[in-house]
Structure formats: C-alpha cells, structure tokens
Amino acid sequence: MKSLNKKFGSSILAALCVVFLIAGCIRSSTKEENKGTSENYLKKIDSIKEEIRLSAELQSVLDKFPAQMEISMALEKAKAGYYFEITNSPGNVAKYTTEKSKALNLGVYSADLNYSVAYNRTDETNKFVYCTSKLADELGLSGVYDQPTKDKLKKYSNNKDSMIALTSSLSDQTKSFLSENDRNEVAVLIAAGGFAEGIFLASALGEMAVRDNSKIMGVIAGQKENYENLMQILSVYKKDPEIKPIVDAMDMLKCLWINYGIDHGKKIPHEKSVEISNLTKRVRESLVK
C-alpha cells in the first residue's frame, strides 16, 4: 500500500512538473509574440511619424508663423468695424469632440479672441477666453493655459495692451510646447484654423465696407506670403486622410490672390467683394461645422 501511494505521489509530481513546464512555455511564447507585436506597432508608428515629419526649414516656418493678432490689428488700423455676429459662436465650442476639430477651432477661436482684443471688446473677449481655454485644456495644453494665465486673461480682459501681450505670448508658448512634444499636426491645424478665420473676418468686413474697402482688401493682400507658407506646411500632410480635406479646403483660398486683383490700396467692386466673402465663408464653414 505504501508502495502504491509512493508511486501515485510520484505520478502526480511528474504531472505537475509537466503542467508547469507547458505553462512556462506558453507564457514565454505569448511574451515573445506580444513583444513582436509591440515592436511591429512601434515600427509602424515611427514610420508614420517619419512620413509626416517636417523638414528643418518648414519647422522653422511653422514656429515663426505669425499669430492671429497680426490680421486683427491690421483690420483695426484699417478702421474696419467690430461685428460679433460674424465670429464663430461661443455656443459651438461644446460640439468639437475630436482632436482635429478641437485643434482647428482653437485656431478659429484664437482669431476671434484677437479680433475682440484688438477692438477692446471686454465681454466678447471673455467669451473667447473661455472657448480657447476649454479647447486648450482638452488638447492637453493645460501647461500653457495654466490657472495663473487664465486668471491674467480674466483680470486684464479690458486692457488692450496687456491682452495683446498675453495672447501673443500664449501663441508662442503653444507652438513651442507642441514642437517640443512632437505634436506638429496639432500646431498645423491650429495655424490653419486661425488663418482661415482671420481671412474670413477680413473678407466679411470688406463686403460690409460698401463705399471703400481698399484698406481692408489691403489686409488680405498682405497675407499672401503667409498663405503660401502655410500651404507648404499643409502639403506635407496631404496624404493623411484626416487632414487632406483641410488641405483641399485651404487650397480654395489661393484664387484670392490670383482672380480678384486684390492689392494694397486698391478698391474692389462690391460684387467682387461679395464673391470673396462667400468663398472664404465656405472654407471657414468646412472647419467650424
């Protein structure tokens, strides 16, 4: 009987050893498979990043791309009016749920913020401070739009010079943060949204200036080089199915500097200014929808 128990115990021990051995092999095999899958995934990601990486020259262009304040200050200097109804409604901010729409409309609302700041419109400025802060937080830019900065934006919302300095600083910090964290795609979308909104605001104001729109059209004329630089950057991303529609929409704007004879000090006939406004509105609406 003792011999039988001994044999039985030995059999169980041997069976357990086999089970542990098999389990160890399975774990090892699974680990190797996961490692291989992980390595392939990382290689794929690296490959994608490599495809859309900006050259040093284009990176410099993006880093130096002018803030939206440039157009707003030029419009104010041209004595174009302030019309809140042509901006992107602050009520739309909740509908932007994807990273793409948030980045585009951070640019759009930044342009609207700068438009309000340039005209020292405190109530409107505060509304756009809320919109830009919300989208920036959701995009992971809370390190730039930190609480002290938000407090300053609220505190100085009725001080034009302070707000110009603050918004310009925010624009520079945002570009630096995104560049340092390899998030150029977000930076490009912000730049595209801001530029499109700025041009739309200018063209809408040009349409309203029935008697003489020459100075306002001069603002658009002065943005030709910035537009060309932006399109060079966007062209790097045109194979990305998420960004290609943005590239196509922004490409529609090139006829502004080709088909309408826009130039500094040149008045554009009203019917042409309506066409220009409608064109820029279509582009803008594709970004804010």
Secondary structure as GFF3:
##gff-version 3
##sequence-region A 1 289
A	DSSP	alpha_helix	2	51	.	.	.	ID=ss1
A	DSSP	alpha_helix	56	63	.	.	.	ID=ss2
A	DSSP	alpha_helix	69	77	.	.	.	ID=ss3
A	DSSP	three_ten_helix	84	86	.	.	.	ID=ss4
A	DSSP	three_ten_helix	90	95	.	.	.	ID=ss5
A	DSSP	alpha_helix	99	118	.	.	.	ID=ss6
A	DSSP	alpha_helix	122	138	.	.	.	ID=ss7
A	DSSP	alpha_helix	147	155	.	.	.	ID=ss8
A	DSSP	alpha_helix	160	180	.	.	.	ID=ss9
A	DSSP	alpha_helix	184	208	.	.	.	ID=ss10
A	DSSP	alpha_helix	214	221	.	.	.	ID=ss11
A	DSSP	alpha_helix	224	235	.	.	.	ID=ss12
A	DSSP	alpha_helix	244	251	.	.	.	ID=ss13
A	DSSP	three_ten_helix	252	257	.	.	.	ID=ss14
A	DSSP	alpha_helix	270	288	.	.	.	ID=ss15
###
